[in-house]
């Protein structure tokens, strides 16, 4: 009898081990007891190989075709190959011109080391200012492009401008391929990847700014972020084998660091990603070890980026570092799962992480010397109506189209291409399925190790939940600032394509509807093939002819006035001359002529923003003497007045440059109760053209055409009556 009781106790212990040793032995017994599965038949292996091969081929082909499409469209739009070098460079406008000008400087340098030194100690761009252009403007793409151009011997085969834009177009191809793979990993079919690419290209006005500004930092950086998201998606999958997990981890590490080096604002986007992973971990929707391995990648990338970006203090005071450190510290307080205390600790842990993040960020800013972008904080205050200002820079930023709320046209375009309705449907289903999973976890129910199609629980897949949280965060920001739509819209295309091609999503919907007339699994499989096919055919019929028309029509970029201005500067102006004018024009002058300027179209430096505001005073109601003092304080030799700004007829009320200047200077009444400062002077840009005293005493017109008036700043003032 005693022997039987002992056997029963032993059997219970084997069924329900309590200690860690018993757990390990139980796992070993389970592994040993599990029968070794038979080898899959050859035709099954061949079917899997064919599926992967066709999917990879389709992904790579999609990326290559998109890169070729961009190249052909760019050629047709600007008639690029038939232009002279000066006319080609004029197509790079604003800050894009600045980036490309430094690429040219690197190619002209006698050696790579000398070129880097001149960029890090640059005193030939902005008058009276020495800047570290590599750090301030994130010029690592230009450094890499210049090295590749010379190391590969491309200088004997292709012109520098074609090599440069070719790299960017190639990266856009990688961008599309990464989105293809992400959608494929989530849905299990490469058909979703094809639909993602189709929606991305059709909505390219809202998915990318590559058509307007090729050298922008985001065009270099976002392809690496897309690769990182694809690797993270694979890494979070529950059924991933060891080798696949290692590959995803290595790819994620490399792409995270590269992304951080390419774009100065990359750590903010990674901060949103870290929040998504934190929420994923908080509800026990993924193994904590995996999530914390991703946190280690963030720490490593921030540390290495800090060292290689000339000890960039912005990375140390970034919210990403504070959040990750707080998460690491909070991990030490985690309690054994499945108990009541563990649930309480989850709430405490959430509060602790939020508090620690804010506290650490404040402490880091107190002890780490950094240049706080105060104007960005003030901009957000004014943007959300928390403050009012008459400051020219703040109001000018608010008037920029990219910093305003999305227009109706944006939503209309996404609706016409059918991506927004399907995205909304997919997001709603995945979101409510995620809530079901969270409530199960709160009630103490464990997740299933393997979720089958019949279960209809798409919310139990951690990679899906990560994307749901991430797209909600990105979408919330895009609803406030239209410029952020370029971060959100590509993932709208990807998530919508995944949803309509996923049998699990349709099965989840049928489970809620309690469909009984037709076998739900069979119907889910049919719809996951039929719906994307119908969408694809309709998109092909409606939008493919438009894409072909764009490639067949020649669009000539014709700007003779700017070409004439740049030609005059190169032929007539002294080499040491300093030019003043609007920041956008100054970027073009720096690129096309190489002459020194007083300001640049960059908005991450307080001094440059102040310079821009001071130079813009040439369009205000200020005296000739005031303008003369401003210009000579920057050692300016030539002033360029643009007729388009001086005679601007803006569609948005109060957003013309001259209107904003009048508000800032108090020359107009903006609100009830404002004091009007009467100006006895006319608008400078108008008065200086008349050539009468005292304007001719300070300024001498030396060149003009239909768009530009160039004035030389007199060094010796001769007063005339």
C-alpha positions as CSV (number, residue, x, y, z in Angstrom):
1,X,0.0,0.0,0.0
2,X,2.8,2.4,0.9
3,X,4.6,1.5,-2.3
4,X,1.4,2.4,-4.3
5,X,1.1,5.8,-2.5
6,X,4.7,6.5,-3.2
7,X,4.2,5.7,-6.9
8,X,1.2,8.1,-7.0
9,X,3.1,10.9,-5.4
10,X,6.0,10.4,-7.8
11,X,3.6,10.4,-10.7
12,X,2.1,13.7,-9.5
13,X,5.5,15.3,-9.1
14,X,6.4,14.3,-12.6
15,X,3.2,15.8,-13.9
16,X,3.5,19.1,-12.0
17,X,7.1,19.9,-11.3
18,X,7.6,22.8,-8.9
19,X,11.4,23.5,-8.7
20,X,13.5,24.7,-11.6
21,X,15.4,21.3,-11.6
22,X,12.1,19.5,-11.9
23,X,11.1,21.8,-14.8
24,X,14.3,21.1,-16.6
25,X,13.9,17.3,-16.1
26,X,10.3,17.6,-17.2
27,X,11.4,19.3,-20.4
28,X,14.0,16.7,-21.0
29,X,11.5,13.9,-20.5
30,X,9.0,15.7,-22.8
31,X,11.7,16.0,-25.5
32,X,12.8,12.3,-25.0
33,X,9.2,11.1,-25.0
34,X,8.2,13.1,-28.1
35,X,8.4,10.8,-31.1
36,X,10.9,12.0,-33.8
37,X,8.8,13.2,-36.8
38,X,9.2,11.5,-40.0
39,X,10.9,13.3,-42.8
40,X,8.6,15.3,-45.0
41,X,8.0,13.8,-48.4
42,X,10.2,15.1,-51.2
43,X,7.3,16.8,-52.9
44,X,6.5,18.8,-49.7
45,X,10.1,20.0,-49.5
46,X,10.0,20.9,-53.1
47,X,6.8,22.8,-52.6
48,X,8.3,24.8,-49.7
49,X,11.4,25.5,-51.7
50,X,9.5,26.6,-54.7
51,X,7.3,28.9,-52.6
52,X,10.3,30.6,-50.9
53,X,12.2,30.8,-54.2
54,X,9.3,32.4,-56.0
55,X,8.6,34.8,-53.1
56,X,12.3,35.9,-52.9
57,X,12.5,36.3,-56.6
58,X,9.3,38.4,-56.6
59,X,10.6,40.5,-53.7
60,X,14.0,41.3,-55.4
61,X,12.3,41.9,-58.8
62,X,9.8,44.3,-57.2
63,X,12.7,46.3,-55.6
64,X,14.7,46.4,-58.9
65,X,11.7,47.4,-61.0
66,X,10.8,50.2,-58.6
67,X,14.4,51.5,-58.6
68,X,14.3,51.4,-62.5
69,X,10.9,53.1,-62.5
70,X,12.2,56.0,-60.3
71,X,15.3,56.4,-62.5
72,X,13.2,56.5,-65.7
73,X,10.6,58.9,-64.1
74,X,13.4,61.2,-62.9
75,X,14.9,61.2,-66.4
76,X,11.6,62.0,-68.0
77,X,10.6,64.7,-65.5
78,X,13.8,66.7,-65.6
79,X,15.1,65.6,-69.0
80,X,18.2,64.9,-67.0
81,X,20.6,63.4,-69.5
82,X,20.2,66.3,-71.9
83,X,21.0,69.0,-69.3
84,X,24.3,70.7,-68.6
85,X,25.8,70.2,-65.1
86,X,24.6,73.5,-63.8
87,X,21.0,72.8,-64.9
88,X,21.1,69.4,-63.3
89,X,22.3,70.8,-60.0
90,X,19.5,73.4,-59.9
91,X,17.1,70.5,-59.6
92,X,18.5,69.9,-56.1
93,X,16.7,72.6,-54.1
94,X,16.8,73.8,-50.5
95,X,18.6,71.5,-48.0
96,X,19.0,68.8,-50.7
97,X,21.4,71.2,-52.5
98,X,23.5,71.5,-49.3
99,X,23.9,67.7,-48.9
100,X,24.9,67.2,-52.5
101,X,27.3,70.1,-52.4
102,X,29.3,68.4,-49.7
103,X,29.4,65.2,-51.8
104,X,31.0,67.3,-54.6
105,X,33.5,68.8,-52.1
106,X,34.5,65.3,-51.0
107,X,35.2,64.3,-54.6
108,X,37.3,67.4,-55.1
109,X,39.4,66.8,-52.0
110,X,43.0,65.5,-52.6
111,X,42.4,62.6,-50.1
112,X,39.5,61.2,-48.1
113,X,41.2,62.2,-44.8
114,X,41.6,65.8,-46.0
115,X,38.1,65.9,-47.2
116,X,36.7,64.7,-43.9
117,X,38.9,67.3,-42.0
118,X,37.6,70.1,-44.2
119,X,34.0,69.1,-43.5
120,X,34.5,68.7,-39.8
121,X,36.2,72.1,-39.6
122,X,34.2,73.9,-42.3
123,X,34.6,77.6,-42.5
124,X,33.9,78.0,-46.2
125,X,30.1,77.7,-46.2
126,X,28.6,80.1,-43.7
127,X,30.3,83.5,-43.2
128,X,31.9,84.1,-39.7
129,X,31.0,80.5,-38.7
130,X,33.0,77.3,-38.4
131,X,30.8,74.2,-38.3
132,X,31.2,70.4,-38.1
133,X,29.2,69.7,-41.2
134,X,29.4,66.0,-40.8
135,X,27.8,66.0,-37.3
136,X,25.4,68.9,-37.8
137,X,24.0,67.7,-41.1
138,X,24.5,63.9,-40.8
139,X,26.8,63.7,-43.9
140,X,27.7,60.0,-43.5
141,X,25.7,59.1,-46.7
142,X,27.9,61.6,-48.7
143,X,31.1,60.2,-47.1
144,X,30.1,56.7,-48.0
145,X,29.0,57.6,-51.6
146,X,32.2,59.5,-52.3
147,X,34.3,56.6,-51.0
148,X,32.4,54.1,-53.1
149,X,32.6,56.3,-56.2
150,X,36.3,56.5,-56.1
151,X,37.1,53.0,-54.7
152,X,35.0,51.2,-57.4
153,X,36.6,53.2,-60.2
154,X,33.2,54.6,-61.2
155,X,34.8,58.0,-62.0
156,X,35.9,56.5,-65.3
157,X,32.5,55.1,-66.1
158,X,29.7,57.3,-64.7
159,X,29.3,61.0,-63.8
160,X,29.2,61.7,-60.0
161,X,25.5,62.9,-60.0
162,X,24.3,59.7,-61.7
163,X,26.2,57.6,-59.2
164,X,24.8,59.6,-56.3
165,X,21.1,59.4,-57.3
166,X,21.6,55.8,-58.4
167,X,22.5,54.8,-54.9
168,X,19.4,56.6,-53.5
169,X,17.2,54.9,-56.0
170,X,18.8,51.6,-55.2
171,X,18.0,52.1,-51.5
172,X,14.4,52.9,-52.4
173,X,14.3,49.5,-54.1
174,X,15.6,47.9,-50.9
175,X,12.9,49.8,-49.0
176,X,10.2,48.3,-51.2
177,X,11.7,44.8,-50.9
178,X,11.8,45.1,-47.1
179,X,8.1,46.1,-47.0
180,X,7.4,43.1,-49.3
181,X,9.2,40.7,-47.0
182,X,7.5,42.1,-43.9
183,X,4.1,41.6,-45.3
184,X,5.1,38.2,-46.5
185,X,6.3,37.1,-43.1
186,X,3.1,38.3,-41.4
187,X,0.6,36.8,-43.9
188,X,2.5,33.7,-45.0
189,X,2.0,34.4,-48.7
190,X,4.1,36.5,-51.1
191,X,0.9,37.7,-52.7
192,X,0.7,40.2,-49.8
193,X,4.1,41.5,-50.7
194,X,3.0,42.1,-54.3
195,X,0.0,44.0,-53.1
196,X,2.1,46.0,-50.7
197,X,4.4,47.1,-53.5
198,X,1.4,48.0,-55.8
199,X,-0.2,50.2,-53.1
200,X,3.2,51.8,-52.2
201,X,3.9,52.8,-55.8
202,X,0.4,54.0,-56.5
203,X,0.4,56.2,-53.4
204,X,4.0,57.3,-53.7
205,X,3.0,61.0,-53.4
206,X,2.2,60.1,-49.8
207,X,4.7,57.3,-49.1
208,X,7.9,59.0,-50.1
209,X,9.5,62.3,-50.9
210,X,12.0,60.9,-53.3
211,X,10.5,62.7,-56.3
212,X,11.0,66.1,-54.9
213,X,14.2,65.9,-52.8
214,X,16.5,63.0,-53.6
215,X,19.3,63.7,-51.1
216,X,17.0,64.1,-48.1
217,X,18.3,62.2,-45.0
218,X,15.0,60.2,-44.7
219,X,15.5,58.8,-48.2
220,X,18.9,57.4,-47.1
221,X,17.7,56.2,-43.7
222,X,14.2,54.8,-44.0
223,X,15.2,51.8,-46.2
224,X,17.4,50.7,-43.3
225,X,14.6,51.2,-40.9
226,X,12.3,49.1,-43.2
227,X,15.0,46.3,-43.1
228,X,15.1,46.6,-39.3
229,X,11.3,46.2,-39.1
230,X,11.4,43.2,-41.4
231,X,14.1,41.6,-39.2
232,X,12.2,42.4,-36.0
233,X,9.0,40.9,-37.5
234,X,10.8,37.7,-38.2
235,X,12.5,37.7,-34.8
236,X,9.2,38.1,-32.9
237,X,7.6,35.1,-34.6
238,X,7.0,32.2,-32.2
239,X,7.7,29.4,-34.6
240,X,11.2,30.7,-35.8
241,X,14.1,28.2,-35.7
242,X,17.4,29.0,-34.1
243,X,19.3,29.8,-37.3
244,X,16.5,32.1,-38.5
245,X,16.4,33.8,-35.1
246,X,20.2,34.5,-35.2
247,X,20.0,35.8,-38.8
248,X,17.1,38.2,-37.9
249,X,19.0,39.4,-34.8
250,X,22.2,40.1,-36.7
251,X,20.3,41.9,-39.5
252,X,18.3,43.9,-36.9
253,X,21.5,44.9,-35.1
254,X,23.2,46.1,-38.3
255,X,20.2,48.0,-39.7
256,X,19.4,49.7,-36.4
257,X,22.9,51.1,-36.1
258,X,23.1,52.2,-39.7
259,X,19.7,53.8,-39.5
260,X,20.8,55.7,-36.4
261,X,23.9,57.0,-38.3
262,X,22.0,58.1,-41.4
263,X,19.4,60.4,-39.8
264,X,19.6,62.7,-36.8
265,X,16.0,62.1,-35.9
266,X,16.2,58.3,-36.1
267,X,16.3,57.8,-32.3
268,X,12.9,59.4,-32.0
269,X,11.4,56.8,-34.4
270,X,13.2,54.0,-32.5
271,X,11.7,55.5,-29.3
272,X,8.2,54.8,-30.6
273,X,9.3,51.3,-31.6
274,X,10.7,50.8,-28.0
275,X,7.3,51.9,-26.6
276,X,5.5,49.3,-28.8
277,X,7.8,46.6,-27.6
278,X,7.4,47.7,-24.0
279,X,3.6,47.4,-24.3
280,X,4.0,44.1,-26.0
281,X,6.0,42.8,-23.1
282,X,3.8,44.4,-20.4
283,X,0.9,42.2,-21.4
284,X,3.1,39.1,-21.7
285,X,2.4,38.8,-25.4
286,X,6.0,37.9,-26.1
287,X,8.9,36.3,-24.3
288,X,10.6,39.0,-22.2
289,X,14.0,37.7,-23.1
290,X,13.5,38.4,-26.8
291,X,12.3,41.9,-26.1
292,X,15.2,42.7,-23.8
293,X,17.6,41.5,-26.5
294,X,16.2,44.2,-28.7
295,X,16.8,46.7,-25.9
296,X,20.4,45.7,-25.9
297,X,20.6,46.5,-29.6
298,X,19.3,50.0,-28.9
299,X,21.9,50.5,-26.1
300,X,24.8,49.2,-28.3
301,X,23.7,51.4,-31.3
302,X,23.3,54.5,-29.1
303,X,26.8,54.0,-27.5
304,X,28.5,53.3,-30.8
305,X,26.7,56.1,-32.5
306,X,27.7,58.5,-29.7
307,X,31.4,57.6,-30.2
308,X,31.4,57.8,-34.0
309,X,29.2,60.9,-34.3
310,X,31.8,63.0,-32.6
311,X,30.4,62.4,-29.1
312,X,26.9,63.5,-30.2
313,X,25.2,64.5,-26.9
314,X,21.8,64.4,-28.5
315,X,21.9,60.6,-28.3
316,X,22.7,60.7,-24.6
317,X,19.8,62.9,-23.8
318,X,17.4,61.1,-26.1
319,X,14.2,59.7,-24.7
320,X,15.2,56.3,-26.2
321,X,18.2,55.9,-23.9
322,X,16.2,56.9,-20.9
323,X,13.4,54.5,-21.7
324,X,15.7,51.5,-22.4
325,X,17.7,52.1,-19.2
326,X,14.4,52.4,-17.2
327,X,13.2,49.1,-18.7
328,X,16.5,47.3,-17.8
329,X,16.2,48.5,-14.2
330,X,12.5,47.6,-14.0
331,X,13.3,44.0,-15.2
332,X,15.1,43.4,-11.9
333,X,11.8,43.8,-10.0
334,X,9.8,41.3,-12.0
335,X,8.0,38.6,-10.0
336,X,7.1,35.0,-10.9
337,X,4.3,34.9,-13.4
338,X,0.8,33.5,-12.7
339,X,0.4,34.9,-9.1
340,X,-1.8,37.7,-7.8
341,X,1.3,39.6,-6.7
342,X,2.6,39.4,-10.3
343,X,-0.5,41.2,-11.6
344,X,0.0,44.0,-9.1
345,X,3.7,44.2,-10.0
346,X,2.7,44.6,-13.6
347,X,0.9,47.8,-12.8
348,X,3.7,49.0,-10.5
349,X,6.2,48.1,-13.2
350,X,4.4,50.1,-15.8
351,X,4.2,53.2,-13.5
352,X,7.9,52.7,-12.5
353,X,9.1,52.6,-16.1
354,X,7.2,55.8,-17.0
355,X,8.5,57.6,-13.9
356,X,12.1,56.4,-14.3
357,X,12.1,57.4,-18.0
358,X,11.2,61.0,-17.3
359,X,13.5,61.2,-14.3
360,X,16.5,59.8,-16.1
361,X,15.9,62.1,-19.0
362,X,15.8,65.1,-16.8
363,X,19.0,64.0,-14.9
364,X,20.8,63.4,-18.2
365,X,19.9,66.8,-19.5
366,X,21.2,68.3,-16.2
367,X,24.6,66.7,-16.4
368,X,25.3,66.2,-20.1
369,X,26.1,69.4,-22.1
370,X,23.8,69.5,-25.0
371,X,22.2,71.9,-27.4
372,X,18.5,71.7,-26.7
373,X,16.3,72.5,-29.7
374,X,14.2,75.0,-27.8
375,X,12.5,76.2,-30.9
376,X,11.0,72.7,-31.4
377,X,9.4,72.7,-28.0
378,X,8.0,76.2,-28.5
379,X,6.7,75.1,-31.9
380,X,4.8,72.2,-30.3
381,X,3.3,74.5,-27.7
382,X,2.1,76.9,-30.4
383,X,1.0,74.0,-32.6
384,X,-1.3,72.6,-29.9
385,X,-2.6,76.0,-28.8
386,X,-0.8,76.1,-25.5
387,X,0.9,79.3,-26.3
388,X,0.7,82.3,-28.7
389,X,3.7,84.0,-30.4
390,X,4.5,86.7,-32.9
391,X,8.0,85.2,-33.5
392,X,8.8,85.0,-37.2
393,X,10.5,81.6,-37.1
394,X,7.8,79.9,-35.1
395,X,5.0,81.3,-37.3
396,X,7.0,80.5,-40.5
397,X,7.4,76.9,-39.4
398,X,3.7,76.7,-38.6
399,X,2.9,77.9,-42.1
400,X,4.9,75.1,-43.7
401,X,2.6,72.6,-45.4
402,X,4.5,69.6,-44.0
403,X,4.0,70.8,-40.4
404,X,0.3,71.3,-40.7
405,X,-2.5,68.8,-40.2
406,X,-3.2,66.4,-43.1
407,X,-5.5,67.8,-45.8
408,X,-8.6,66.1,-47.1
409,X,-6.9,65.4,-50.3
410,X,-4.5,63.1,-48.5
411,X,-7.3,60.9,-47.2
412,X,-9.1,61.1,-50.5
413,X,-6.1,59.8,-52.4
414,X,-5.7,56.8,-50.0
415,X,-9.4,56.1,-50.2
416,X,-9.4,56.2,-54.0
417,X,-6.6,53.6,-54.2
418,X,-8.6,51.5,-51.7
419,X,-5.7,51.1,-49.2
420,X,-7.3,53.2,-46.4
421,X,-10.6,51.3,-46.2
422,X,-8.9,47.9,-46.1
423,X,-6.3,49.2,-43.6
424,X,-9.1,50.4,-41.3
425,X,-10.8,47.0,-41.5
426,X,-7.6,45.1,-40.8
427,X,-6.6,47.4,-37.9
428,X,-10.0,47.1,-36.2
429,X,-10.0,43.3,-36.4
430,X,-6.4,43.0,-35.2
431,X,-6.9,45.6,-32.4
432,X,-10.0,43.9,-31.0
433,X,-8.4,40.5,-31.2
434,X,-5.4,41.9,-29.3
435,X,-7.8,43.2,-26.6
436,X,-9.3,39.7,-26.3
437,X,-5.8,38.3,-25.7
438,X,-5.0,40.9,-23.1
439,X,-8.3,40.2,-21.2
440,X,-7.4,36.5,-21.3
441,X,-4.0,37.2,-19.8
442,X,-5.6,39.4,-17.1
443,X,-7.9,36.6,-16.2
444,X,-5.0,34.3,-15.8
445,X,-5.5,32.2,-19.0
446,X,-2.3,31.2,-20.7
447,X,-1.7,31.7,-24.4
448,X,-1.6,28.7,-26.7
449,X,1.8,27.5,-27.8
450,X,0.7,27.0,-31.3
451,X,-2.2,28.9,-32.8
452,X,-3.9,27.1,-35.6
453,X,-6.0,28.6,-38.4
454,X,-9.2,27.1,-36.9
455,X,-8.7,29.0,-33.7
456,X,-9.2,32.4,-35.3
457,X,-6.9,34.2,-32.8
458,X,-4.7,36.5,-34.8
459,X,-4.3,38.6,-31.7
460,X,-2.1,36.0,-30.1
461,X,0.7,36.5,-32.6
462,X,3.3,38.9,-31.1
463,X,4.6,40.2,-34.4
464,X,1.1,41.3,-35.4
465,X,0.4,43.0,-32.1
466,X,3.7,44.9,-32.4
467,X,2.7,46.2,-35.8
468,X,-0.8,47.2,-34.5
469,X,0.7,49.2,-31.6
470,X,3.4,50.8,-33.8
471,X,1.0,51.8,-36.6
472,X,-1.4,53.4,-34.1
473,X,1.5,55.5,-32.6
474,X,2.7,56.5,-36.1
475,X,-0.8,57.2,-37.3
476,X,-1.5,59.4,-34.3
477,X,1.5,61.6,-35.1
478,X,0.6,61.7,-38.8
479,X,-2.8,63.0,-37.9
480,X,-1.1,66.0,-36.3
481,X,1.8,66.7,-38.6
482,X,1.4,65.9,-42.3
483,X,5.1,65.5,-42.9
484,X,5.1,62.4,-40.7
485,X,2.8,60.7,-43.1
486,X,5.9,59.4,-44.9
487,X,6.6,57.3,-41.9
488,X,3.1,56.0,-41.5
489,X,1.7,55.5,-45.0
490,X,4.2,52.8,-46.1
491,X,3.1,50.7,-43.2
492,X,-0.5,51.4,-44.0
493,X,0.1,49.7,-47.4
494,X,1.9,46.8,-45.7
495,X,-0.6,46.2,-43.0
496,X,-3.6,46.4,-45.4
497,X,-2.0,44.0,-47.8
498,X,-1.1,41.5,-45.0
499,X,-4.7,41.6,-43.7
500,X,-6.6,40.9,-46.9
501,X,-4.1,38.1,-47.8
502,X,-4.2,36.4,-44.3
503,X,-6.6,33.5,-43.8
504,X,-6.1,34.0,-40.0
505,X,-7.6,37.4,-40.1
506,X,-10.6,36.3,-42.1
507,X,-11.0,33.3,-39.8
508,X,-10.9,35.7,-36.7
509,X,-13.7,37.7,-38.3
510,X,-15.8,34.6,-39.0
511,X,-15.4,33.4,-35.4
512,X,-16.9,36.6,-34.2
513,X,-19.7,36.4,-36.7
514,X,-20.2,32.7,-35.9
515,X,-20.5,31.8,-39.5
516,X,-22.1,28.3,-39.9
517,X,-23.6,28.2,-43.4
518,X,-20.2,27.7,-45.1
519,X,-17.1,26.0,-43.7
520,X,-15.2,29.0,-42.2
521,X,-11.7,27.7,-42.9
522,X,-12.5,27.0,-46.5
523,X,-14.1,30.4,-46.9
524,X,-11.1,32.1,-45.2
525,X,-8.7,30.4,-47.6
526,X,-10.8,31.4,-50.6
527,X,-11.2,35.0,-49.6
528,X,-7.4,35.4,-48.8
529,X,-6.8,34.5,-52.4
530,X,-9.8,36.1,-54.1
531,X,-9.9,39.5,-52.4
532,X,-6.2,40.5,-53.1
533,X,-6.6,39.2,-56.7
534,X,-9.7,41.4,-57.3
535,X,-7.9,44.3,-55.7
536,X,-4.8,43.7,-57.8
537,X,-6.8,43.5,-61.0
538,X,-8.8,46.7,-60.3
539,X,-5.5,48.6,-59.4
540,X,-3.9,47.3,-62.6
541,X,-6.8,48.5,-64.7
542,X,-7.1,51.9,-63.1
543,X,-3.6,53.0,-62.2
544,X,-1.2,51.1,-64.5
545,X,-2.1,53.2,-67.6
546,X,-1.3,56.3,-65.5
547,X,2.1,55.0,-64.5
548,X,2.9,54.2,-68.1
549,X,1.8,57.7,-69.2
550,X,4.2,59.3,-66.6
551,X,7.1,57.4,-68.2
552,X,6.2,58.3,-71.8
553,X,5.5,62.0,-71.3
554,X,8.5,64.4,-71.3
555,X,8.3,67.0,-68.5
556,X,10.9,69.8,-69.1
557,X,12.3,71.5,-66.0
558,X,12.9,75.1,-67.3
559,X,14.4,77.7,-65.0
560,X,16.5,80.1,-67.1
561,X,16.5,82.9,-64.6
562,X,18.3,80.8,-61.9
563,X,20.7,79.5,-64.5
564,X,21.6,83.0,-65.6
565,X,22.0,84.1,-62.0
566,X,24.4,81.2,-61.2
567,X,26.3,81.9,-64.4
568,X,26.8,85.6,-63.5
569,X,28.0,84.7,-60.0
570,X,30.6,82.3,-61.3
571,X,31.9,84.7,-64.0
572,X,31.6,88.1,-62.3
573,X,31.6,87.8,-58.5
574,X,35.0,87.6,-56.6
575,X,35.9,84.2,-55.2
576,X,35.9,85.5,-51.6
577,X,32.4,87.2,-52.0
578,X,29.6,86.4,-49.5
579,X,26.0,86.3,-50.6
580,X,22.8,86.9,-48.7
581,X,19.2,86.1,-49.6
582,X,16.5,83.5,-48.8
583,X,17.9,80.3,-47.3
584,X,16.6,78.1,-50.2
585,X,18.4,80.2,-52.7
586,X,21.6,80.2,-50.6
587,X,21.6,76.4,-50.7
588,X,21.5,76.5,-54.5
589,X,24.3,79.1,-54.6
590,X,26.5,77.0,-52.4
591,X,26.0,73.9,-54.6
592,X,26.2,75.6,-58.1
593,X,29.0,78.1,-57.4
594,X,30.7,77.2,-54.2
595,X,30.6,80.8,-52.9
596,X,30.1,81.5,-49.3
597,X,26.7,82.4,-48.0
598,X,25.2,84.0,-44.8
599,X,22.5,81.4,-44.1
600,X,21.5,77.9,-44.9
601,X,18.1,76.1,-45.3
602,X,18.6,74.1,-42.1
603,X,16.4,74.2,-39.1
604,X,18.3,72.3,-36.4
605,X,20.6,75.1,-35.3
606,X,19.4,78.1,-33.3
607,X,22.1,80.4,-34.8
608,X,21.2,79.6,-38.4
609,X,17.5,80.1,-37.6
610,X,18.3,83.6,-36.2
611,X,20.4,84.4,-39.3
612,X,17.5,83.3,-41.5
613,X,15.1,85.7,-39.7
614,X,17.6,88.6,-39.9
615,X,18.3,88.1,-43.6
616,X,14.5,87.9,-44.3
617,X,14.2,91.4,-43.0
618,X,15.0,92.6,-46.6
619,X,11.3,91.9,-47.3
620,X,10.1,93.9,-44.3
621,X,9.3,97.6,-43.7
622,X,12.7,98.5,-42.4
623,X,15.1,101.4,-43.3
624,X,18.0,101.0,-45.6
625,X,20.4,101.7,-42.7
626,X,18.9,98.9,-40.6
627,X,19.2,96.4,-43.5
628,X,22.8,97.6,-44.2
629,X,23.8,97.1,-40.6
630,X,22.3,93.5,-40.6
631,X,24.1,92.6,-43.8
632,X,27.5,94.0,-42.9
633,X,27.4,92.3,-39.5
634,X,27.7,89.0,-41.5
635,X,30.4,90.4,-43.8
636,X,27.9,90.3,-46.8
637,X,29.2,91.5,-50.1
638,X,26.1,90.9,-52.3
639,X,22.4,90.9,-51.6
640,X,19.9,88.9,-53.8
641,X,16.2,90.1,-53.7
642,X,13.8,87.5,-55.1
643,X,10.7,88.9,-56.9
644,X,8.7,85.8,-56.1
645,X,9.0,86.5,-52.3
646,X,8.7,90.3,-52.6
647,X,5.5,90.1,-54.7
648,X,4.2,86.9,-53.2
649,X,0.5,86.2,-53.4
650,X,-0.1,83.5,-50.8
651,X,-3.2,81.3,-50.7
652,X,-2.9,80.9,-46.9
653,X,-3.8,84.1,-45.1
654,X,-1.0,85.5,-43.1
655,X,1.6,83.0,-44.2
656,X,3.5,85.1,-46.7
657,X,7.0,85.9,-45.6
658,X,6.3,89.7,-45.7
659,X,3.1,89.2,-43.6
660,X,5.0,87.2,-41.0
661,X,7.7,89.8,-40.8
662,X,5.1,92.6,-40.4
663,X,3.5,90.7,-37.5
664,X,6.9,90.1,-35.8
665,X,7.9,93.7,-36.2
666,X,4.5,95.0,-35.0
667,X,3.8,96.8,-38.3
668,X,0.3,95.2,-38.5
669,X,-2.4,94.5,-36.0
670,X,-2.6,90.7,-35.6
671,X,-5.1,90.4,-32.7
672,X,-7.4,92.7,-30.9
673,X,-5.5,94.8,-28.3
674,X,-2.2,94.7,-30.2
675,X,-0.2,97.8,-30.4
676,X,0.6,99.1,-33.9
677,X,4.2,100.3,-34.5
678,X,3.9,102.6,-37.4
679,X,6.7,102.3,-39.9
680,X,7.6,105.4,-41.9
681,X,9.6,103.2,-44.3
682,X,8.2,101.3,-47.3
683,X,8.9,97.7,-47.9
684,X,12.7,97.4,-48.5
685,X,12.5,95.0,-51.4
686,X,10.3,97.5,-53.3
687,X,12.1,100.6,-52.3
688,X,15.6,99.4,-53.2
689,X,14.6,98.9,-56.8
690,X,13.7,102.5,-57.3
691,X,17.3,103.7,-57.0
692,X,16.9,106.8,-54.9
693,X,18.5,108.1,-51.8
694,X,19.3,106.7,-49.2
695,X,19.1,103.2,-50.8
696,X,21.6,104.0,-53.5
697,X,24.0,105.2,-50.8
698,X,24.2,101.7,-49.3
699,X,23.4,99.4,-52.2
700,X,24.4,99.3,-55.9
701,X,22.5,97.2,-58.4
702,X,24.9,95.1,-60.4
703,X,22.7,92.5,-62.0
704,X,19.0,91.7,-62.5
705,X,16.6,89.6,-64.6
706,X,12.9,88.7,-64.3
707,X,13.3,86.9,-61.0
708,X,16.4,88.2,-59.2
709,X,17.9,91.5,-58.4
710,X,21.6,91.5,-57.2
711,X,22.9,94.5,-55.1
712,X,26.5,95.1,-54.1
713,X,26.9,96.2,-50.5
714,X,28.8,99.5,-50.7
715,X,31.9,99.5,-48.5
716,X,32.3,103.3,-48.8
717,X,28.9,105.1,-48.2
718,X,28.4,108.3,-50.3
719,X,25.3,110.1,-49.3
720,X,23.4,111.7,-52.1
721,X,20.5,114.2,-51.9
